[in-house]
Amino acid sequence: MQDIRRLHGDEDTHGAATKLTGESVEAVRQIAGARTSYDIFKILKNYLPAFGLDYFIVFVSRDDGETKLDDRVILTNWDSEVIHRCMDEDYYHWSFVQELRNSVLPEVKSLTRYLENGDEADNPELGKFLLARGYNAFVHLPARSSIGRVGMISFAGRRDDVGIGEMMQLNFVAEHAFEQLIRIVGDVDARENPLSEREIECLKAAARGFSVAETSERVGITTHTVNYHLANAQKKLEARNKLQAVVNAIQHGWLGKY
């Protein structure tokens, strides 16, 4: 329980644990009343700082076998620069992430300690980049919904160790958030996602580094039409450029069905 005492300074261990339990119970209560994915977004964003964590990302496994980052994310508050770097460097298949994904139980992994392994750590530049932006402890929480959807929620922050008592509470909240998100995504009206199918196709191609000409050939439309759809997507998402439009769409889980 030392981690809880460190997290809350002079507060006694019992008092700290009680406070965290109260935060978790309140988060679950709010999640039960959530009606949109943005409701879940706000709840998680407000909940995590009590645990010294700041970032969350929710993945859902796809039925068609796609494994790109943008295929699987249905909600996140990761920084736009971090998302773009992780897409460029295939974050989802990075060995650091693979080790977490292979776990069927909740697990916490320190990026600092991972990099200290030297030869055992691949892509150290990505690791250093994430550390510099406050992503050190990664809490991996596998999830399964009542209708059989499988995925995971990952929480991250600057701190290092996360105690087992905290893990239990984070997992409890993550399970409820995942279940409610799957219900919301399954019931969502097309109006919640402002993007058309063509706009989604063009943004997904852009997310994977395809040029306008390559996207034209891939999607089967003219380059003029590709530019038209990208411009429309940027306008709808109030984005300054194509990259920001891609990131905004990923953060809202709008780049297609899982």
PyRosetta script that sets phi, psi and omega in degrees:
from pyrosetta import init, pose_from_sequence

init()
pose = pose_from_sequence("MQDIRRLHGDEDTHGAATKLTGESVEAVRQIAGARTSYDIFKILKNYLPAFGLDYFIVFVSRDDGETKLDDRVILTNWDSEVIHRCMDEDYYHWSFVQELRNSVLPEVKSLTRYLENGDEADNPELGKFLLARGYNAFVHLPARSSIGRVGMISFAGRRDDVGIGEMMQLNFVAEHAFEQLIRIVGDVDARENPLSEREIECLKAAARGFSVAETSERVGITTHTVNYHLANAQKKLEARNKLQAVVNAIQHGWLGKY")
pose.set_psi(1, 5.6)
pose.set_omega(1, -178.6)
pose.set_phi(2, -62.3)
pose.set_psi(2, -32.6)
pose.set_omega(2, -178.1)
pose.set_phi(3, -61.0)
pose.set_psi(3, -37.7)
pose.set_omega(3, 179.4)
pose.set_phi(4, -67.7)
pose.set_psi(4, -39.2)
pose.set_omega(4, -179.7)
pose.set_phi(5, -65.8)
pose.set_psi(5, -41.0)
pose.set_omega(5, 178.3)
pose.set_phi(6, -63.8)
pose.set_psi(6, -40.2)
pose.set_omega(6, -175.9)
pose.set_phi(7, -64.8)
pose.set_psi(7, -32.3)
pose.set_omega(7, -174.1)
pose.set_phi(8, -113.3)
pose.set_psi(8, 17.7)
pose.set_omega(8, 172.0)
pose.set_phi(9, 63.7)
pose.set_psi(9, -121.9)
pose.set_omega(9, -173.8)
pose.set_phi(10, -81.7)
pose.set_psi(10, -6.0)
pose.set_omega(10, -177.9)
pose.set_phi(11, -67.3)
pose.set_psi(11, 140.4)
pose.set_omega(11, -179.7)
pose.set_phi(12, -68.4)
pose.set_psi(12, 156.5)
pose.set_omega(12, -174.2)
pose.set_phi(13, -58.8)
pose.set_psi(13, -45.5)
pose.set_omega(13, -178.3)
pose.set_phi(14, -62.6)
pose.set_psi(14, -43.3)
pose.set_omega(14, 179.3)
pose.set_phi(15, -64.1)
pose.set_psi(15, -39.5)
pose.set_omega(15, 179.0)
pose.set_phi(16, -65.0)
pose.set_psi(16, -44.6)
pose.set_omega(16, -179.7)
pose.set_phi(17, -62.9)
pose.set_psi(17, -40.3)
pose.set_omega(17, 179.0)
pose.set_phi(18, -63.9)
pose.set_psi(18, -40.3)
pose.set_omega(18, 179.3)
pose.set_phi(19, -63.1)
pose.set_psi(19, -45.9)
pose.set_omega(19, 179.9)
pose.set_phi(20, -63.8)
pose.set_psi(20, -39.4)
pose.set_omega(20, 177.7)
pose.set_phi(21, -61.2)
pose.set_psi(21, -43.2)
pose.set_omega(21, 178.5)
pose.set_phi(22, -61.7)
pose.set_psi(22, -40.8)
pose.set_omega(22, 177.7)
pose.set_phi(23, -61.3)
pose.set_psi(23, -41.4)
pose.set_omega(23, -177.6)
pose.set_phi(24, -69.0)
pose.set_psi(24, -43.0)
pose.set_omega(24, 178.7)
pose.set_phi(25, -62.2)
pose.set_psi(25, -41.9)
pose.set_omega(25, 179.5)
pose.set_phi(26, -66.4)
pose.set_psi(26, -39.1)
pose.set_omega(26, 178.4)
pose.set_phi(27, -62.5)
pose.set_psi(27, -43.4)
pose.set_omega(27, 179.2)
pose.set_phi(28, -64.6)
pose.set_psi(28, -39.5)
pose.set_omega(28, 177.3)
pose.set_phi(29, -60.6)
pose.set_psi(29, -43.5)
pose.set_omega(29, 179.7)
pose.set_phi(30, -67.7)
pose.set_psi(30, -39.7)
pose.set_omega(30, 179.2)
pose.set_phi(31, -59.9)
pose.set_psi(31, -39.4)
pose.set_omega(31, -179.7)
pose.set_phi(32, -60.3)
pose.set_psi(32, -28.3)
pose.set_omega(32, -179.3)
pose.set_phi(33, -96.8)
pose.set_psi(33, 2.1)
pose.set_omega(33, -178.2)
pose.set_phi(34, -68.0)
pose.set_psi(34, 140.0)
pose.set_omega(34, -179.3)
pose.set_phi(35, -117.3)
pose.set_psi(35, -15.9)
pose.set_omega(35, 179.3)
pose.set_phi(36, -134.5)
pose.set_psi(36, 162.6)
pose.set_omega(36, 176.9)
pose.set_phi(37, -64.1)
pose.set_psi(37, -29.0)
pose.set_omega(37, 178.2)
pose.set_phi(38, -67.6)
pose.set_psi(38, -32.0)
pose.set_omega(38, 174.4)
pose.set_phi(39, -59.8)
pose.set_psi(39, -45.5)
pose.set_omega(39, 178.8)
pose.set_phi(40, -63.4)
pose.set_psi(40, -41.6)
pose.set_omega(40, 178.5)
pose.set_phi(41, -53.8)
pose.set_psi(41, -51.1)
pose.set_omega(41, -177.4)
pose.set_phi(42, -65.3)
pose.set_psi(42, -39.7)
pose.set_omega(42, -178.8)
pose.set_phi(43, -63.1)
pose.set_psi(43, -48.6)
pose.set_omega(43, -179.7)
pose.set_phi(44, -65.1)
pose.set_psi(44, -40.5)
pose.set_omega(44, -179.5)
pose.set_phi(45, -61.9)
pose.set_psi(45, -37.5)
pose.set_omega(45, 179.7)
pose.set_phi(46, -80.0)
pose.set_psi(46, -25.6)
pose.set_omega(46, -174.9)
pose.set_phi(47, -79.8)
pose.set_psi(47, -41.2)
pose.set_omega(47, -169.0)
pose.set_phi(48, -64.3)
pose.set_psi(48, -36.3)
pose.set_omega(48, -177.7)
pose.set_phi(49, -56.3)
pose.set_psi(49, -26.9)
pose.set_omega(49, 177.3)
pose.set_phi(50, -61.9)
pose.set_psi(50, -22.7)
pose.set_omega(50, -180.0)
pose.set_phi(51, -102.9)
pose.set_psi(51, 8.6)
pose.set_omega(51, -178.5)
pose.set_phi(52, 72.6)
pose.set_psi(52, 23.4)
pose.set_omega(52, 179.2)
pose.set_phi(53, -120.0)
pose.set_psi(53, 152.5)
pose.set_omega(53, -174.8)
pose.set_phi(54, -127.7)
pose.set_psi(54, -23.1)
pose.set_omega(54, -169.7)
pose.set_phi(55, -120.9)
pose.set_psi(55, 147.9)
pose.set_omega(55, 176.3)
pose.set_phi(56, -140.4)
pose.set_psi(56, 151.8)
pose.set_omega(56, 173.7)
pose.set_phi(57, -146.9)
pose.set_psi(57, 135.4)
pose.set_omega(57, -177.3)
pose.set_phi(58, -115.1)
pose.set_psi(58, 121.7)
pose.set_omega(58, 178.2)
pose.set_phi(59, -107.7)
pose.set_psi(59, 147.3)
pose.set_omega(59, 170.5)
pose.set_phi(60, -129.9)
pose.set_psi(60, 131.6)
pose.set_omega(60, 178.4)
pose.set_phi(61, -66.6)
pose.set_psi(61, 140.4)
pose.set_omega(61, 179.5)
pose.set_phi(62, -93.3)
pose.set_psi(62, 153.8)
pose.set_omega(62, 178.4)
pose.set_phi(63, -81.4)
pose.set_psi(63, -20.9)
pose.set_omega(63, -173.9)
pose.set_phi(64, -95.3)
pose.set_psi(64, 4.0)
pose.set_omega(64, 175.2)
pose.set_phi(65, 86.8)
pose.set_psi(65, -3.4)
pose.set_omega(65, 177.9)
pose.set_phi(66, -62.2)
pose.set_psi(66, 143.6)
pose.set_omega(66, -175.9)
pose.set_phi(67, -131.7)
pose.set_psi(67, 12.9)
pose.set_omega(67, 177.0)
pose.set_phi(68, -71.4)
pose.set_psi(68, 154.0)
pose.set_omega(68, -178.1)
pose.set_phi(69, -55.7)
pose.set_psi(69, -44.6)
pose.set_omega(69, -175.9)
pose.set_phi(70, -71.8)
pose.set_psi(70, -15.8)
pose.set_omega(70, 177.3)
pose.set_phi(71, -75.1)
pose.set_psi(71, -26.9)
pose.set_omega(71, -167.2)
pose.set_phi(72, -110.6)
pose.set_psi(72, -17.7)
pose.set_omega(72, -177.0)
pose.set_phi(73, -79.9)
pose.set_psi(73, 126.1)
pose.set_omega(73, 175.5)
pose.set_phi(74, -112.4)
pose.set_psi(74, -10.1)
pose.set_omega(74, 176.5)
pose.set_phi(75, -167.4)
pose.set_psi(75, 137.2)
pose.set_omega(75, 176.1)
pose.set_phi(76, -163.2)
pose.set_psi(76, 156.8)
pose.set_omega(76, 171.6)
pose.set_phi(77, -118.7)
pose.set_psi(77, 19.0)
pose.set_omega(77, 177.6)
pose.set_phi(78, -58.7)
pose.set_psi(78, 148.4)
pose.set_omega(78, 177.1)
pose.set_phi(79, -62.9)
pose.set_psi(79, 147.5)
pose.set_omega(79, -177.4)
pose.set_phi(80, -60.1)
pose.set_psi(80, -39.6)
pose.set_omega(80, 179.6)
pose.set_phi(81, -65.0)
pose.set_psi(81, -36.9)
pose.set_omega(81, 178.9)
pose.set_phi(82, -66.9)
pose.set_psi(82, -44.6)
pose.set_omega(82, 179.2)
pose.set_phi(83, -59.1)
pose.set_psi(83, -47.1)
pose.set_omega(83, -178.1)
pose.set_phi(84, -62.2)
pose.set_psi(84, -43.7)
pose.set_omega(84, 179.9)
pose.set_phi(85, -64.1)
pose.set_psi(85, -40.9)
pose.set_omega(85, -179.3)
pose.set_phi(86, -68.1)
pose.set_psi(86, -34.3)
pose.set_omega(86, 175.4)
pose.set_phi(87, -66.2)
pose.set_psi(87, -42.2)
pose.set_omega(87, -179.1)
pose.set_phi(88, -63.8)
pose.set_psi(88, -33.6)
pose.set_omega(88, -172.8)
pose.set_phi(89, -109.4)
pose.set_psi(89, 20.4)
pose.set_omega(89, 173.6)
pose.set_phi(90, 53.1)
pose.set_psi(90, 56.2)
pose.set_omega(90, -178.5)
pose.set_phi(91, -52.3)
pose.set_psi(91, -40.1)
pose.set_omega(91, -173.2)
pose.set_phi(92, -63.1)
pose.set_psi(92, -25.4)
pose.set_omega(92, -179.9)
pose.set_phi(93, -108.1)
pose.set_psi(93, 7.6)
pose.set_omega(93, 174.7)
pose.set_phi(94, -63.4)
pose.set_psi(94, 140.6)
pose.set_omega(94, -174.7)
pose.set_phi(95, -60.3)
pose.set_psi(95, -33.6)
pose.set_omega(95, 177.6)
pose.set_phi(96, -59.2)
pose.set_psi(96, -42.9)
pose.set_omega(96, -180.0)
pose.set_phi(97, -76.4)
pose.set_psi(97, -38.2)
pose.set_omega(97, 179.5)
pose.set_phi(98, -58.1)
pose.set_psi(98, -40.4)
pose.set_omega(98, -180.0)
pose.set_phi(99, -63.4)
pose.set_psi(99, -37.3)
pose.set_omega(99, 176.3)
pose.set_phi(100, -69.6)
pose.set_psi(100, -44.3)
pose.set_omega(100, -177.7)
pose.set_phi(101, -62.1)
pose.set_psi(101, -29.8)
pose.set_omega(101, -178.6)
pose.set_phi(102, -75.4)
pose.set_psi(102, -11.6)
pose.set_omega(102, -179.7)
pose.set_phi(103, -83.9)
pose.set_psi(103, 133.9)
pose.set_omega(103, 177.8)
pose.set_phi(104, -95.2)
pose.set_psi(104, -1.7)
pose.set_omega(104, 179.2)
pose.set_phi(105, -117.7)
pose.set_psi(105, 158.7)
pose.set_omega(105, 174.2)
pose.set_phi(106, -56.1)
pose.set_psi(106, 139.6)
pose.set_omega(106, -176.8)
pose.set_phi(107, -151.1)
pose.set_psi(107, 149.2)
pose.set_omega(107, 175.1)
pose.set_phi(108, -119.4)
pose.set_psi(108, 140.1)
pose.set_omega(108, -178.4)
pose.set_phi(109, -135.3)
pose.set_psi(109, 133.3)
pose.set_omega(109, 179.7)
pose.set_phi(110, -93.5)
pose.set_psi(110, 122.5)
pose.set_omega(110, 178.5)
pose.set_phi(111, -66.7)
pose.set_psi(111, -35.2)
pose.set_omega(111, 177.5)
pose.set_phi(112, -58.9)
pose.set_psi(112, -49.1)
pose.set_omega(112, -179.3)
pose.set_phi(113, -67.6)
pose.set_psi(113, -34.3)
pose.set_omega(113, 177.6)
pose.set_phi(114, -60.8)
pose.set_psi(114, -45.3)
pose.set_omega(114, -179.0)
pose.set_phi(115, -68.6)
pose.set_psi(115, -28.6)
pose.set_omega(115, 179.0)
pose.set_phi(116, -69.1)
pose.set_psi(116, -12.4)
pose.set_omega(116, 178.4)
pose.set_phi(117, -72.1)
pose.set_psi(117, -11.2)
pose.set_omega(117, 175.2)
pose.set_phi(118, 68.8)
pose.set_psi(118, -110.8)
pose.set_omega(118, -174.7)
pose.set_phi(119, -61.8)
pose.set_psi(119, -24.0)
pose.set_omega(119, -178.2)
pose.set_phi(120, -79.8)
pose.set_psi(120, -10.6)
pose.set_omega(120, -176.6)
pose.set_phi(121, -104.5)
pose.set_psi(121, 115.4)
pose.set_omega(121, 175.6)
pose.set_phi(122, -89.5)
pose.set_psi(122, 164.6)
pose.set_omega(122, 178.9)
pose.set_phi(123, 49.4)
pose.set_psi(123, 55.6)
pose.set_omega(123, -179.1)
pose.set_phi(124, -62.9)
pose.set_psi(124, -27.7)
pose.set_omega(124, -179.3)
pose.set_phi(125, -65.1)
pose.set_psi(125, -40.2)
pose.set_omega(125, 176.4)
pose.set_phi(126, -64.5)
pose.set_psi(126, -41.1)
pose.set_omega(126, 178.5)
pose.set_phi(127, -60.8)
pose.set_psi(127, -44.8)
pose.set_omega(127, 179.5)
pose.set_phi(128, -65.1)
pose.set_psi(128, -38.6)
pose.set_omega(128, 178.6)
pose.set_phi(129, -60.6)
pose.set_psi(129, -46.6)
pose.set_omega(129, -179.8)
pose.set_phi(130, -65.8)
pose.set_psi(130, -41.1)
pose.set_omega(130, 178.6)
pose.set_phi(131, -59.9)
pose.set_psi(131, -42.6)
pose.set_omega(131, -178.1)
pose.set_phi(132, -64.2)
pose.set_psi(132, -20.2)
pose.set_omega(132, -179.2)
pose.set_phi(133, -105.1)
pose.set_psi(133, 13.3)
pose.set_omega(133, 172.1)
pose.set_phi(134, 92.1)
pose.set_psi(134, 14.4)
pose.set_omega(134, 178.4)
pose.set_phi(135, -103.3)
pose.set_psi(135, 97.8)
pose.set_omega(135, 179.7)
pose.set_phi(136, -119.6)
pose.set_psi(136, -67.5)
pose.set_omega(136, 177.1)
pose.set_phi(137, -78.1)
pose.set_psi(137, 126.6)
pose.set_omega(137, 175.6)
pose.set_phi(138, -114.4)
pose.set_psi(138, 117.1)
pose.set_omega(138, 179.1)
pose.set_phi(139, -99.0)
pose.set_psi(139, 113.1)
pose.set_omega(139, -176.8)
pose.set_phi(140, -96.3)
pose.set_psi(140, 122.8)
pose.set_omega(140, -176.6)
pose.set_phi(141, -129.5)
pose.set_psi(141, 97.5)
pose.set_omega(141, 177.5)
pose.set_phi(142, -61.2)
pose.set_psi(142, 148.3)
pose.set_omega(142, -177.5)
pose.set_phi(143, -142.7)
pose.set_psi(143, 150.1)
pose.set_omega(143, 175.1)
pose.set_phi(144, -142.2)
pose.set_psi(144, 129.8)
pose.set_omega(144, -178.4)
pose.set_phi(145, -85.5)
pose.set_psi(145, 170.5)
pose.set_omega(145, -179.4)
pose.set_phi(146, -69.0)
pose.set_psi(146, -16.8)
pose.set_omega(146, 177.8)
pose.set_phi(147, -102.0)
pose.set_psi(147, 11.9)
pose.set_omega(147, 172.4)
pose.set_phi(148, 92.7)
pose.set_psi(148, 3.4)
pose.set_omega(148, 176.5)
pose.set_phi(149, -72.1)
pose.set_psi(149, 137.1)
pose.set_omega(149, -176.8)
pose.set_phi(150, -114.6)
pose.set_psi(150, 140.9)
pose.set_omega(150, 178.4)
pose.set_phi(151, -170.6)
pose.set_psi(151, -153.5)
pose.set_omega(151, 179.2)
pose.set_phi(152, -160.8)
pose.set_psi(152, 156.4)
pose.set_omega(152, 171.0)
pose.set_phi(153, -120.4)
pose.set_psi(153, 134.9)
pose.set_omega(153, 177.9)
pose.set_phi(154, -119.9)
pose.set_psi(154, 129.2)
pose.set_omega(154, 174.0)
pose.set_phi(155, -108.1)
pose.set_psi(155, 145.2)
pose.set_omega(155, -178.3)
pose.set_phi(156, -144.0)
pose.set_psi(156, 156.7)
pose.set_omega(156, 178.1)
pose.set_phi(157, -172.9)
pose.set_psi(157, -178.4)
pose.set_omega(157, -175.5)
pose.set_phi(158, -73.4)
pose.set_psi(158, -24.7)
pose.set_omega(158, -175.5)
pose.set_phi(159, -66.2)
pose.set_psi(159, 171.1)
pose.set_omega(159, -176.3)
pose.set_phi(160, -105.6)
pose.set_psi(160, -83.2)
pose.set_omega(160, -177.7)
pose.set_phi(161, -77.1)
pose.set_psi(161, 146.3)
pose.set_omega(161, 172.3)
pose.set_phi(162, -126.7)
pose.set_psi(162, 122.3)
pose.set_omega(162, -175.0)
pose.set_phi(163, -72.6)
pose.set_psi(163, 162.7)
pose.set_omega(163, -176.5)
pose.set_phi(164, -64.4)
pose.set_psi(164, -35.4)
pose.set_omega(164, 177.5)
pose.set_phi(165, -63.8)
pose.set_psi(165, -40.5)
pose.set_omega(165, 176.9)
pose.set_phi(166, -67.2)
pose.set_psi(166, -40.6)
pose.set_omega(166, 179.0)
pose.set_phi(167, -58.1)
pose.set_psi(167, -42.1)
pose.set_omega(167, -179.3)
pose.set_phi(168, -61.7)
pose.set_psi(168, -42.2)
pose.set_omega(168, -179.7)
pose.set_phi(169, -70.6)
pose.set_psi(169, -41.9)
pose.set_omega(169, 177.4)
pose.set_phi(170, -61.1)
pose.set_psi(170, -39.9)
pose.set_omega(170, 179.1)
pose.set_phi(171, -66.3)
pose.set_psi(171, -39.9)
pose.set_omega(171, 178.9)
pose.set_phi(172, -59.7)
pose.set_psi(172, -46.4)
pose.set_omega(172, 179.3)
pose.set_phi(173, -68.0)
pose.set_psi(173, -41.4)
pose.set_omega(173, -179.0)
pose.set_phi(174, -61.8)
pose.set_psi(174, -40.7)
pose.set_omega(174, 179.6)
pose.set_phi(175, -61.2)
pose.set_psi(175, -43.5)
pose.set_omega(175, 179.4)
pose.set_phi(176, -68.6)
pose.set_psi(176, -39.4)
pose.set_omega(176, 179.2)
pose.set_phi(177, -64.7)
pose.set_psi(177, -42.0)
pose.set_omega(177, -179.7)
pose.set_phi(178, -64.2)
pose.set_psi(178, -46.1)
pose.set_omega(178, 179.7)
pose.set_phi(179, -59.9)
pose.set_psi(179, -45.1)
pose.set_omega(179, -178.5)
pose.set_phi(180, -69.4)
pose.set_psi(180, -37.1)
pose.set_omega(180, 178.0)
pose.set_phi(181, -62.9)
pose.set_psi(181, -42.5)
pose.set_omega(181, 179.4)
pose.set_phi(182, -63.0)
pose.set_psi(182, -39.8)
pose.set_omega(182, 176.4)
pose.set_phi(183, -62.7)
pose.set_psi(183, -44.1)
pose.set_omega(183, -178.4)
pose.set_phi(184, -65.7)
pose.set_psi(184, -46.6)
pose.set_omega(184, -179.7)
pose.set_phi(185, -64.3)
pose.set_psi(185, -37.7)
pose.set_omega(185, 179.9)
pose.set_phi(186, -69.1)
pose.set_psi(186, -31.3)
pose.set_omega(186, -177.1)
pose.set_phi(187, -97.1)
pose.set_psi(187, -2.9)
pose.set_omega(187, -170.2)
pose.set_phi(188, -62.7)
pose.set_psi(188, 139.0)
pose.set_omega(188, 174.5)
pose.set_phi(189, -81.6)
pose.set_psi(189, 146.6)
pose.set_omega(189, -178.1)
pose.set_phi(190, -56.4)
pose.set_psi(190, -23.7)
pose.set_omega(190, -177.9)
pose.set_phi(191, -68.2)
pose.set_psi(191, -21.6)
pose.set_omega(191, 179.7)
pose.set_phi(192, -69.4)
pose.set_psi(192, -33.4)
pose.set_omega(192, 174.9)
pose.set_phi(193, -96.4)
pose.set_psi(193, 111.3)
pose.set_omega(193, -174.5)
pose.set_phi(194, -75.7)
pose.set_psi(194, -8.5)
pose.set_omega(194, -174.0)
pose.set_phi(195, -86.7)
pose.set_psi(195, 141.5)
pose.set_omega(195, 173.5)
pose.set_phi(196, -79.4)
pose.set_psi(196, 167.1)
pose.set_omega(196, 179.1)
pose.set_phi(197, -60.6)
pose.set_psi(197, -39.9)
pose.set_omega(197, 178.9)
pose.set_phi(198, -66.2)
pose.set_psi(198, -40.1)
pose.set_omega(198, 178.0)
pose.set_phi(199, -63.8)
pose.set_psi(199, -38.9)
pose.set_omega(199, 177.0)
pose.set_phi(200, -63.7)
pose.set_psi(200, -45.2)
pose.set_omega(200, 179.2)
pose.set_phi(201, -59.1)
pose.set_psi(201, -43.5)
pose.set_omega(201, -178.0)
pose.set_phi(202, -69.3)
pose.set_psi(202, -38.7)
pose.set_omega(202, 178.2)
pose.set_phi(203, -67.9)
pose.set_psi(203, -39.3)
pose.set_omega(203, 178.8)
pose.set_phi(204, -63.7)
pose.set_psi(204, -40.0)
pose.set_omega(204, 177.9)
pose.set_phi(205, -64.5)
pose.set_psi(205, -41.7)
pose.set_omega(205, 178.0)
pose.set_phi(206, -63.1)
pose.set_psi(206, -39.5)
pose.set_omega(206, 179.6)
pose.set_phi(207, -61.2)
pose.set_psi(207, -29.7)
pose.set_omega(207, -178.0)
pose.set_phi(208, -95.6)
pose.set_psi(208, 9.5)
pose.set_omega(208, 172.8)
pose.set_phi(209, 87.9)
pose.set_psi(209, 9.2)
pose.set_omega(209, 179.3)
pose.set_phi(210, -74.5)
pose.set_psi(210, 140.6)
pose.set_omega(210, 175.1)
pose.set_phi(211, -74.3)
pose.set_psi(211, 172.0)
pose.set_omega(211, 177.3)
pose.set_phi(212, -60.8)
pose.set_psi(212, -41.6)
pose.set_omega(212, 180.0)
pose.set_phi(213, -64.3)
pose.set_psi(213, -42.7)
pose.set_omega(213, 179.0)
pose.set_phi(214, -66.3)
pose.set_psi(214, -39.2)
pose.set_omega(214, 177.4)
pose.set_phi(215, -63.5)
pose.set_psi(215, -41.0)
pose.set_omega(215, 178.1)
pose.set_phi(216, -56.4)
pose.set_psi(216, -46.9)
pose.set_omega(216, -179.5)
pose.set_phi(217, -69.3)
pose.set_psi(217, -39.1)
pose.set_omega(217, -177.2)
pose.set_phi(218, -67.4)
pose.set_psi(218, -43.3)
pose.set_omega(218, -175.2)
pose.set_phi(219, -87.6)
pose.set_psi(219, -24.7)
pose.set_omega(219, 179.2)
pose.set_phi(220, 88.2)
pose.set_psi(220, 34.1)
pose.set_omega(220, 177.8)
pose.set_phi(221, -134.8)
pose.set_psi(221, 167.8)
pose.set_omega(221, -178.2)
pose.set_phi(222, -73.4)
pose.set_psi(222, 160.4)
pose.set_omega(222, 177.7)
pose.set_phi(223, -62.4)
pose.set_psi(223, -35.5)
pose.set_omega(223, 177.4)
pose.set_phi(224, -60.0)
pose.set_psi(224, -42.2)
pose.set_omega(224, -179.3)
pose.set_phi(225, -69.8)
pose.set_psi(225, -35.7)
pose.set_omega(225, 175.6)
pose.set_phi(226, -59.8)
pose.set_psi(226, -49.3)
pose.set_omega(226, 179.1)
pose.set_phi(227, -60.6)
pose.set_psi(227, -37.5)
pose.set_omega(227, 178.4)
pose.set_phi(228, -61.8)
pose.set_psi(228, -46.7)
pose.set_omega(228, -179.2)
pose.set_phi(229, -67.3)
pose.set_psi(229, -38.9)
pose.set_omega(229, 178.5)
pose.set_phi(230, -65.4)
pose.set_psi(230, -40.6)
pose.set_omega(230, 178.6)
pose.set_phi(231, -64.8)
pose.set_psi(231, -41.0)
pose.set_omega(231, 177.9)
pose.set_phi(232, -63.4)
pose.set_psi(232, -42.1)
pose.set_omega(232, -179.9)
pose.set_phi(233, -62.8)
pose.set_psi(233, -43.7)
pose.set_omega(233, 178.8)
pose.set_phi(234, -60.0)
pose.set_psi(234, -41.2)
pose.set_omega(234, -179.6)
pose.set_phi(235, -65.7)
pose.set_psi(235, -45.8)
pose.set_omega(235, -179.0)
pose.set_phi(236, -62.7)
pose.set_psi(236, -36.5)
pose.set_omega(236, -176.4)
pose.set_phi(237, -93.0)
pose.set_psi(237, 4.6)
pose.set_omega(237, 179.7)
pose.set_phi(238, 52.7)
pose.set_psi(238, 45.0)
pose.set_omega(238, -177.7)
pose.set_phi(239, -99.6)
pose.set_psi(239, 146.0)
pose.set_omega(239, 179.4)
pose.set_phi(240, -76.2)
pose.set_psi(240, -27.3)
pose.set_omega(240, -177.5)
pose.set_phi(241, -154.1)
pose.set_psi(241, -179.6)
pose.set_omega(241, -176.8)
pose.set_phi(242, -63.5)
pose.set_psi(242, -41.7)
pose.set_omega(242, -179.7)
pose.set_phi(243, -60.9)
pose.set_psi(243, -46.5)
pose.set_omega(243, -179.9)
pose.set_phi(244, -63.4)
pose.set_psi(244, -35.9)
pose.set_omega(244, 177.4)
pose.set_phi(245, -63.0)
pose.set_psi(245, -42.7)
pose.set_omega(245, 178.5)
pose.set_phi(246, -60.9)
pose.set_psi(246, -48.5)
pose.set_omega(246, -178.0)
pose.set_phi(247, -63.0)
pose.set_psi(247, -44.7)
pose.set_omega(247, 179.4)
pose.set_phi(248, -59.9)
pose.set_psi(248, -41.6)
pose.set_omega(248, -179.9)
pose.set_phi(249, -65.7)
pose.set_psi(249, -40.2)
pose.set_omega(249, 178.5)
pose.set_phi(250, -65.4)
pose.set_psi(250, -44.3)
pose.set_omega(250, -178.5)
pose.set_phi(251, -60.7)
pose.set_psi(251, -30.1)
pose.set_omega(251, 179.4)
pose.set_phi(252, -93.7)
pose.set_psi(252, -1.2)
pose.set_omega(252, -179.2)
pose.set_phi(253, 69.3)
pose.set_psi(253, 35.2)
pose.set_omega(253, -173.0)
pose.set_phi(254, -103.5)
pose.set_psi(254, 6.9)
pose.set_omega(254, -179.2)
pose.set_phi(255, -91.7)
pose.set_psi(255, 46.1)
pose.set_omega(255, 173.2)
pose.set_phi(256, 107.8)
pose.set_psi(256, 162.9)
pose.set_omega(256, 178.5)
pose.set_phi(257, -73.1)
pose.set_psi(257, 149.0)
pose.set_omega(257, 175.3)
pose.set_phi(258, -84.2)
pose.dump_pdb("model.pdb")
